[in-house]
Amino acid sequence: MTNTKDSASPIDAVDEELIDTLIAISVVAKRLAAKLRQSTENQSESEEPKNE
C-alpha cells in the first residue's frame, strides 16, 4: 500500500499545480469581466446625453 501512496504523490503535486492555474485563470477572467462591465456601463452613460 505504501508503494501506491508514494506513486500518488507526484500526481498530487501536478493536481495542485493545475488547481492553482485554474484559480489564477478564474481570477483574471473575473477581473476582465468586471472591466468589460464597467466599460459597457460607461459607454451607455456617455451615449445617453447625446440621444437627448
Beta strands, then each sheet from edge to edge (+ up, - down):
end
